[in-house]
């Protein structure tokens, strides 16, 4: 009988042991429990409340359960996570207490793919991260360095315009605009990383396939993300790490080929803000920064996996929104076609930065409004508190994960008039209180690139690429939707958020 009783109690005993392993430290949870929170389920916490579009689910949950201070506590499995949903709370995390919240939670997959976290995105706060960030901000992505790649942007814009022209000449041909924009973003980055060498043997065409696999690996459900204590016994966790290691080997082969080429070729006469591609610059700094090959590879992983996809997605969303709002399309085309004084009737004569694209107020307003409605990373990479810290009247203990919903902040009706509508005019002079709002992280009502220590270092590179390509597609062509159908704006969530359907349009030579 005793043996039978033990067998009957064994499932309950195992459940209690598992719960003890999975639940967060009681002291931490007790402190966090003062933060408003929806009702939770045992074990899974609030995971069941997070839908297929987490940024939307979190915005709606915060509106219902988050109180008026912009903080909401969710227990995602055994991981207590504070969701930040208002500008004031975001400012407290990203500016007032920036140093406390500048670290990252542990991410074993990122550790594999980013060479032991030698990158600037996933690395925890510390000397390794500071070195990677300085390399980007002081050498690779300075304003002068970004300007030095104008030739790369113009060359790839010329290729894209030629492809669209060929489709336009074949009246009624439908163009895969998504593929066109992805190729442009990818090839501009390839030229910046390694010059023309990337285009030999079709190496540039390898990158989109590799970045797609990275997104799949990171985007897949992983039990250890929500129950870290189970990682050692989770077969799926070991499988995902094996996939990550196999994927890194493919990146290794490509990066070694690129670096070997640069080591063996005669170095440029001068390397700095005006000369040399990214690999040239990093090789020239190996002694000063103590860079190893793995350091260089980790930064290149940042470039390709953070820089390419985000530029492409914002551009695609901009084109899609303009197709849905003909009045905005007409205004931006009229601005471009009216202000450019040089003869651009030759379809190969593209608009360049000499045409002062940055002064095109409505073009910039279109880009700003697209970034407001469709930030490529609607939920920033998670932050981790490194010390106990009071935010908006609530104590957040050290070791707490914090997530910022930039998408929700950009649609806050408390600041934005008609927040769900695409209205570039709101960013123009006389357009209201958003007229002077910029994306550089100083106004916390609008933080598409983040703010503080973890602000995206590549925003200048991305905006320059966006302006160049968008201006040329809008200047040279009119656009139609095949069959007169509408544009499906349904989103799909992953590492970034993208439209579920490809953007297919018919280009027409401008009238």
C-alpha positions as CSV (number, residue, x, y, z in Angstrom):
1,X,0.0,0.0,0.0
2,X,2.8,2.4,0.9
3,X,4.4,1.7,-2.5
4,X,1.1,2.4,-4.3
5,X,0.6,5.6,-2.4
6,X,4.1,6.7,-3.4
7,X,3.4,6.0,-7.0
8,X,0.2,8.0,-6.8
9,X,2.0,11.0,-5.2
10,X,5.0,10.9,-7.5
11,X,3.4,13.0,-10.3
12,X,2.5,15.7,-7.7
13,X,6.0,15.5,-6.2
14,X,7.6,15.9,-9.6
15,X,5.3,18.9,-10.4
16,X,6.3,20.6,-7.2
17,X,10.0,20.0,-7.8
18,X,9.7,21.3,-11.4
19,X,7.8,24.4,-10.2
20,X,10.4,25.1,-7.7
21,X,13.1,25.0,-10.4
22,X,11.1,27.1,-12.8
23,X,9.7,29.8,-10.7
24,X,11.8,32.9,-10.2
25,X,13.4,33.8,-6.9
26,X,10.6,34.6,-4.5
27,X,12.4,37.8,-3.2
28,X,12.7,39.2,-6.7
29,X,9.1,38.3,-7.6
30,X,7.8,39.7,-4.3
31,X,9.5,43.0,-5.0
32,X,8.2,43.1,-8.6
33,X,4.7,42.1,-7.5
34,X,3.9,45.7,-6.7
35,X,4.0,46.5,-10.5
36,X,0.6,46.1,-12.2
37,X,0.1,42.7,-13.8
38,X,-2.6,40.7,-15.5
39,X,-3.8,37.4,-13.8
40,X,-1.4,34.6,-14.5
41,X,-1.5,30.8,-14.8
42,X,0.6,28.4,-12.9
43,X,4.0,27.5,-14.4
44,X,3.4,29.3,-17.8
45,X,2.6,32.6,-16.1
46,X,1.5,35.0,-18.9
47,X,2.8,33.2,-21.9
48,X,-0.7,32.4,-23.0
49,X,-1.5,36.1,-23.3
50,X,1.2,36.9,-25.8
51,X,-0.2,36.4,-29.3
52,X,1.4,36.0,-32.7
53,X,2.1,39.7,-32.8
54,X,3.7,40.3,-29.4
55,X,4.1,44.1,-29.8
56,X,0.3,44.4,-30.4
57,X,-0.6,42.0,-27.5
58,X,1.7,43.9,-25.1
59,X,0.3,47.3,-26.1
60,X,-3.3,46.0,-25.5
61,X,-2.4,44.3,-22.2
62,X,-0.6,47.4,-20.9
63,X,-3.7,49.5,-21.8
64,X,-5.9,47.2,-19.8
65,X,-3.6,46.1,-16.9
66,X,-0.6,48.4,-16.8
67,X,-1.9,51.3,-14.8
68,X,-0.9,54.9,-15.7
69,X,2.9,54.7,-15.0
70,X,3.9,52.8,-18.1
71,X,5.1,49.6,-16.4
72,X,3.6,46.2,-16.5
73,X,4.9,42.9,-15.0
74,X,4.6,39.7,-17.0
75,X,5.9,36.3,-15.9
76,X,7.0,34.7,-19.2
77,X,7.3,31.1,-17.9
78,X,9.8,31.5,-15.0
79,X,11.2,34.8,-16.3
80,X,9.8,38.0,-14.7
81,X,9.7,40.7,-17.4
82,X,8.9,44.3,-17.0
83,X,7.2,45.8,-20.1
84,X,7.8,49.6,-20.7
85,X,5.0,51.2,-22.6
86,X,5.1,55.0,-22.1
87,X,7.6,57.7,-23.1
88,X,8.2,58.7,-19.4
89,X,9.0,55.1,-18.4
90,X,11.2,54.6,-21.5
91,X,13.1,57.8,-20.6
92,X,13.7,56.5,-17.0
93,X,15.1,53.3,-18.4
94,X,17.1,54.6,-21.4
95,X,18.3,58.0,-20.0
96,X,17.9,58.5,-16.3
97,X,19.0,55.0,-15.4
98,X,20.7,54.1,-18.6
99,X,23.8,52.5,-17.1
100,X,21.7,50.2,-14.8
101,X,19.7,48.9,-17.7
102,X,22.4,48.7,-20.4
103,X,23.1,45.0,-20.1
104,X,21.5,42.0,-21.8
105,X,20.0,38.8,-20.5
106,X,21.9,35.6,-21.2
107,X,21.4,34.3,-24.7
108,X,23.2,31.0,-25.5
109,X,22.3,31.1,-29.2
110,X,23.7,34.7,-29.6
111,X,26.8,33.5,-27.8
112,X,27.4,30.9,-30.5
113,X,26.5,33.1,-33.5
114,X,28.2,36.2,-32.3
115,X,31.5,34.6,-31.4
116,X,31.2,34.6,-27.7
117,X,29.3,37.9,-27.6
118,X,32.0,40.0,-29.1
119,X,29.4,42.1,-30.9
120,X,27.7,45.4,-30.0
121,X,24.1,44.0,-30.0
122,X,23.9,41.0,-27.7
123,X,27.1,41.6,-25.6
124,X,26.4,42.3,-21.9
125,X,27.4,45.7,-20.6
126,X,31.1,45.8,-19.9
127,X,34.5,46.3,-21.5
128,X,33.9,44.0,-24.5
129,X,30.7,45.8,-25.4
130,X,32.3,49.2,-24.9
131,X,35.1,48.2,-27.3
132,X,32.7,47.0,-30.0
133,X,30.5,50.1,-29.6
134,X,33.5,52.4,-29.9
135,X,34.7,50.6,-33.0
136,X,31.3,51.2,-34.7
137,X,30.7,54.8,-33.5
138,X,34.3,56.1,-33.8
139,X,35.5,54.4,-37.0
140,X,32.9,52.4,-39.0
141,X,29.7,54.4,-38.8
142,X,30.8,58.0,-38.4
143,X,29.0,60.6,-40.5
144,X,32.1,61.0,-42.7
145,X,32.4,57.3,-43.1
146,X,28.7,56.9,-44.1
147,X,29.1,59.7,-46.7
148,X,32.2,57.9,-48.1
149,X,29.9,55.1,-49.2
150,X,27.7,57.3,-51.3
151,X,29.3,55.6,-54.4
152,X,28.0,52.3,-53.2
153,X,24.5,53.6,-52.6
154,X,24.5,55.3,-56.0
155,X,25.8,52.2,-57.8
156,X,23.1,50.0,-56.3
157,X,20.3,52.5,-56.8
158,X,21.4,52.7,-60.5
159,X,21.1,48.9,-60.8
160,X,17.7,48.9,-59.1
161,X,16.4,51.7,-61.3
162,X,17.6,49.8,-64.4
163,X,15.7,46.7,-63.2
164,X,12.5,48.7,-62.6
165,X,12.9,50.4,-66.0
166,X,13.1,47.0,-67.8
167,X,9.9,46.0,-66.1
168,X,8.3,49.3,-67.0
169,X,9.3,49.0,-70.7
170,X,7.5,45.7,-70.8
171,X,4.1,47.3,-70.2
172,X,2.2,45.7,-67.4
173,X,5.0,43.6,-66.0
174,X,4.7,43.0,-62.3
175,X,7.8,43.7,-60.3
176,X,8.8,42.0,-57.1
177,X,9.5,45.2,-55.2
178,X,10.3,43.2,-52.0
179,X,13.1,41.3,-53.8
180,X,14.4,44.5,-55.4
181,X,14.6,46.4,-52.1
182,X,16.2,43.4,-50.3
183,X,18.9,43.1,-53.0
184,X,19.6,46.9,-52.8
185,X,20.0,46.9,-49.0
186,X,22.1,43.7,-49.1
187,X,24.4,44.9,-51.9
188,X,25.0,48.3,-50.4
189,X,26.1,46.6,-47.2
190,X,28.3,44.1,-49.2
191,X,30.1,47.0,-50.9
192,X,30.6,48.8,-47.6
193,X,32.0,45.7,-45.9
194,X,34.3,44.5,-48.7
195,X,34.0,46.6,-51.8
196,X,33.6,44.9,-55.2
197,X,35.2,41.7,-53.9
198,X,31.9,40.6,-52.5
199,X,30.4,40.5,-56.0
200,X,32.9,38.0,-57.3
201,X,31.6,34.4,-57.6
202,X,28.2,35.7,-56.5
203,X,29.2,36.0,-52.8
204,X,26.7,38.8,-52.3
205,X,23.8,36.4,-53.1
206,X,24.9,34.1,-50.3
207,X,24.1,36.7,-47.6
208,X,20.3,36.8,-47.8
209,X,20.1,33.0,-47.5
210,X,22.4,33.1,-44.4
211,X,20.5,35.9,-42.7
212,X,17.2,34.2,-43.3
213,X,18.5,31.1,-41.5
214,X,19.7,33.3,-38.6
215,X,16.2,34.8,-38.3
216,X,14.7,31.3,-38.3
217,X,17.1,30.1,-35.6
218,X,16.4,33.2,-33.4
219,X,12.7,33.3,-34.1
220,X,11.9,29.7,-33.3
221,X,10.3,28.9,-29.9
222,X,13.0,27.9,-27.4
223,X,12.0,26.5,-24.0
224,X,15.1,27.8,-22.3
225,X,14.1,31.4,-23.1
226,X,11.2,31.0,-20.7
227,X,12.5,28.3,-18.4
228,X,16.3,28.8,-18.2
229,X,16.6,26.1,-15.5
230,X,15.4,23.5,-18.0
231,X,18.1,24.3,-20.6
232,X,20.5,21.5,-19.4
233,X,17.8,18.8,-19.9
234,X,16.0,20.3,-22.9
235,X,16.6,18.3,-26.0
236,X,15.2,21.1,-28.2
237,X,17.7,23.5,-26.6
238,X,20.6,21.3,-27.5
239,X,19.2,20.9,-31.0
240,X,19.0,24.7,-31.5
241,X,22.6,25.1,-30.3
242,X,23.7,22.5,-32.8
243,X,21.9,24.3,-35.6
244,X,23.6,27.6,-34.5
245,X,27.0,26.0,-34.5
246,X,26.5,24.6,-38.0
247,X,25.2,28.0,-39.2
248,X,28.3,29.8,-37.7
249,X,30.5,27.4,-39.6
250,X,28.9,28.7,-42.9
251,X,29.5,32.3,-41.8
252,X,33.0,31.4,-40.8
253,X,33.9,30.1,-44.2
254,X,32.6,33.3,-45.9
255,X,34.2,35.7,-43.4
256,X,37.6,33.8,-43.6
257,X,37.5,34.2,-47.4
258,X,36.9,37.9,-47.1
259,X,39.4,38.6,-44.4
260,X,42.1,36.5,-46.1
261,X,41.6,38.5,-49.3
262,X,42.1,41.7,-47.4
263,X,45.2,40.5,-45.6
264,X,46.8,39.4,-48.8
265,X,46.0,42.4,-51.0
266,X,48.1,45.6,-50.9
267,X,46.5,47.8,-48.2
268,X,44.9,51.1,-49.3
269,X,47.2,54.1,-49.3
270,X,45.1,55.6,-46.5
271,X,42.4,54.2,-44.3
272,X,40.0,56.3,-42.3
273,X,36.8,58.3,-42.7
274,X,37.2,58.7,-46.4
275,X,38.9,55.5,-47.6
276,X,38.8,51.8,-47.0
277,X,35.9,49.4,-46.6
278,X,34.8,48.0,-43.2
279,X,37.3,45.1,-43.2
280,X,40.2,47.4,-44.2
281,X,39.4,49.7,-41.3
282,X,39.1,46.9,-38.7
283,X,42.3,45.3,-39.9
284,X,44.1,48.6,-39.5
285,X,42.9,48.8,-35.9
286,X,43.9,45.3,-34.8
287,X,46.8,46.5,-32.7
288,X,45.1,49.5,-31.3
289,X,42.0,47.6,-30.2
290,X,43.5,44.2,-29.8
291,X,41.1,42.8,-32.4
292,X,41.1,39.1,-33.2
293,X,39.4,37.5,-36.2
294,X,36.5,36.6,-34.0
295,X,36.1,40.3,-33.1
296,X,35.9,41.2,-36.7
297,X,33.5,38.4,-37.5
298,X,31.2,39.4,-34.7
299,X,31.0,43.0,-35.9
300,X,30.3,41.7,-39.5
301,X,27.5,39.5,-38.1
302,X,26.0,42.7,-36.6
303,X,26.3,44.5,-39.9
304,X,24.6,41.9,-42.0
305,X,22.0,40.7,-39.6
306,X,20.9,44.0,-38.1
307,X,21.7,46.5,-40.9
308,X,20.4,44.8,-44.0
309,X,17.0,43.5,-43.0
310,X,16.0,46.7,-41.1
311,X,16.7,49.0,-44.1
312,X,14.8,46.8,-46.5
313,X,11.8,46.4,-44.2
314,X,11.4,50.1,-43.6
315,X,11.7,50.8,-47.3
316,X,9.1,48.2,-48.1
317,X,6.7,49.5,-45.5
318,X,7.2,53.1,-46.9
319,X,6.3,52.0,-50.4
320,X,3.3,50.0,-49.2
321,X,2.0,52.9,-47.2
322,X,2.4,55.3,-50.1
323,X,0.5,52.9,-52.4
324,X,-2.3,52.9,-49.8
325,X,-2.3,56.7,-49.6
326,X,-2.3,58.2,-53.1
327,X,-2.4,61.8,-51.8
328,X,0.9,61.2,-49.9
329,X,2.4,59.5,-53.0
330,X,1.5,62.5,-55.1
331,X,3.0,65.0,-52.7
332,X,6.3,63.3,-52.3
333,X,6.6,62.8,-56.1
334,X,5.7,66.4,-56.7
335,X,8.4,67.5,-54.2
336,X,11.1,65.3,-55.8
337,X,10.2,66.2,-59.4
338,X,9.8,69.8,-58.7
339,X,13.0,70.4,-56.7
340,X,15.5,68.5,-58.7
341,X,16.8,71.0,-61.2
342,X,19.3,68.8,-63.2
343,X,18.2,66.9,-66.3
344,X,17.1,63.5,-65.0
345,X,15.0,62.5,-68.0
346,X,17.6,59.8,-68.9
347,X,16.4,56.9,-66.8
348,X,20.0,56.0,-66.0
349,X,20.6,59.4,-64.5
350,X,19.7,58.8,-60.9
351,X,19.2,61.2,-58.2
352,X,22.3,61.5,-56.1
353,X,23.2,63.1,-52.8
354,X,24.3,66.1,-54.8
355,X,20.6,66.7,-55.3
356,X,20.4,67.4,-51.6
357,X,17.9,64.7,-50.8
358,X,18.2,65.4,-47.1
359,X,16.5,68.8,-47.7
360,X,13.4,67.1,-49.2
361,X,11.0,67.8,-46.3
362,X,8.2,65.6,-47.4
363,X,10.4,62.7,-48.3
364,X,11.9,62.8,-44.8
365,X,8.5,63.1,-43.3
366,X,7.4,59.9,-45.2
367,X,10.4,58.1,-43.8
368,X,9.8,59.4,-40.2
369,X,6.1,58.4,-40.4
370,X,7.0,55.0,-41.7
371,X,9.4,54.5,-38.8
372,X,6.7,55.6,-36.3
373,X,4.1,53.1,-37.6
374,X,6.5,50.3,-38.5
375,X,9.7,50.4,-36.5
376,X,11.7,47.4,-37.7
377,X,12.3,46.2,-34.2
378,X,9.0,47.0,-32.4
379,X,10.3,45.4,-29.2
380,X,13.9,46.4,-28.5
381,X,16.3,43.6,-27.6
382,X,15.7,42.9,-23.9
383,X,17.6,45.0,-21.3
384,X,18.8,43.5,-18.0
385,X,19.1,45.5,-14.8
386,X,22.5,45.3,-13.1
387,X,21.4,46.8,-9.8
388,X,18.2,47.5,-7.9
389,X,16.6,50.6,-9.4
390,X,13.4,52.6,-8.8
391,X,11.5,53.5,-12.0
392,X,8.2,55.4,-11.9
393,X,7.8,54.7,-8.3
394,X,8.4,50.9,-8.5
395,X,11.5,49.1,-7.4
396,X,13.0,46.9,-10.1
397,X,15.5,44.4,-8.6
398,X,18.9,43.6,-10.2
399,X,18.7,40.8,-12.7
400,X,15.3,41.7,-14.1
401,X,14.5,41.6,-17.8
402,X,13.0,44.8,-19.2
403,X,11.4,45.1,-22.6
404,X,10.5,48.4,-24.3
405,X,7.6,48.5,-26.7
406,X,8.7,51.1,-29.2
407,X,5.8,50.3,-31.5
408,X,3.3,51.0,-28.7
409,X,5.0,54.2,-27.8
410,X,4.9,55.4,-31.4
411,X,1.1,54.9,-31.4
412,X,0.4,56.4,-28.0
413,X,-2.9,58.5,-28.4
414,X,-1.8,60.7,-25.5
415,X,0.8,62.3,-27.8
416,X,0.0,61.3,-31.4
417,X,-3.1,62.6,-33.1
418,X,-4.8,59.8,-35.1
419,X,-2.0,57.5,-34.1
420,X,-3.1,54.6,-36.4
421,X,-3.2,56.8,-39.5
422,X,-0.3,57.4,-42.0
423,X,0.1,61.1,-41.9
424,X,3.6,62.4,-42.9
425,X,2.3,66.0,-42.5
426,X,2.5,65.6,-38.7
427,X,6.3,66.0,-39.1
428,X,6.2,69.1,-41.2
429,X,6.5,72.7,-40.0
430,X,3.0,73.7,-38.8
431,X,2.0,70.0,-38.5
432,X,1.6,70.1,-34.7
433,X,3.7,69.2,-31.8
434,X,5.5,66.4,-33.7
435,X,6.9,68.9,-36.3
436,X,10.4,69.0,-34.7
437,X,10.5,65.4,-33.4
438,X,13.6,63.5,-34.6
439,X,14.6,59.8,-34.5
440,X,17.9,60.3,-32.7
441,X,16.7,59.2,-29.3
442,X,16.2,62.5,-27.6
443,X,12.4,62.6,-27.8
444,X,10.9,59.6,-26.0
445,X,7.6,59.8,-27.8
446,X,9.5,58.6,-30.9
447,X,12.4,56.1,-30.5
448,X,12.5,53.9,-33.6
449,X,16.2,53.4,-33.2
450,X,16.3,53.3,-29.4
451,X,18.1,55.7,-27.1
452,X,21.0,55.9,-24.7
453,X,24.0,53.6,-24.7
454,X,22.1,50.9,-26.7
455,X,20.9,53.2,-29.4
456,X,21.3,51.7,-32.9
457,X,24.7,52.9,-34.1
458,X,23.8,52.3,-37.8
459,X,20.9,54.7,-38.1
460,X,22.8,57.2,-40.2
461,X,23.9,54.4,-42.6
462,X,20.3,53.1,-42.8
463,X,18.7,56.6,-43.4
464,X,21.2,57.5,-46.1
465,X,20.4,54.2,-47.9
466,X,16.6,54.7,-47.5
467,X,16.7,58.3,-48.9
468,X,18.7,57.3,-51.9
469,X,16.6,54.4,-53.0
470,X,13.2,55.7,-52.1
471,X,13.9,59.0,-53.9
472,X,14.9,57.3,-57.1
473,X,12.0,54.9,-57.2
474,X,9.5,57.7,-56.6
475,X,11.2,60.2,-59.0
476,X,11.5,58.0,-62.0
477,X,8.4,55.9,-61.8
478,X,4.7,55.9,-61.1
479,X,3.4,52.8,-59.5
480,X,0.2,50.7,-59.7
481,X,-1.1,47.7,-57.8
482,X,-1.7,44.7,-60.0
483,X,-5.4,44.2,-60.7
484,X,-6.3,47.3,-58.8
485,X,-6.2,45.3,-55.5
486,X,-5.5,46.8,-52.2
487,X,-2.2,46.4,-50.2
488,X,-2.3,43.7,-47.6
489,X,-0.5,45.1,-44.5
490,X,-0.8,41.9,-42.4
491,X,2.4,41.6,-40.3
492,X,4.4,38.5,-39.3
493,X,6.5,38.7,-36.2
494,X,10.1,37.3,-35.9
495,X,13.4,38.8,-35.1
496,X,12.0,41.8,-37.0
497,X,8.4,42.5,-38.1
498,X,7.7,42.3,-41.8
499,X,4.7,42.2,-44.1
500,X,3.3,38.7,-44.6
501,X,2.9,39.1,-48.3
502,X,5.5,40.3,-50.9
503,X,5.1,43.8,-52.3
504,X,4.3,43.3,-56.0
505,X,3.8,46.4,-58.1
506,X,3.7,47.6,-61.7
507,X,6.2,50.4,-62.5
508,X,5.3,53.0,-65.1
509,X,7.8,55.5,-66.6
510,X,6.9,58.8,-65.1
511,X,4.6,61.0,-67.2
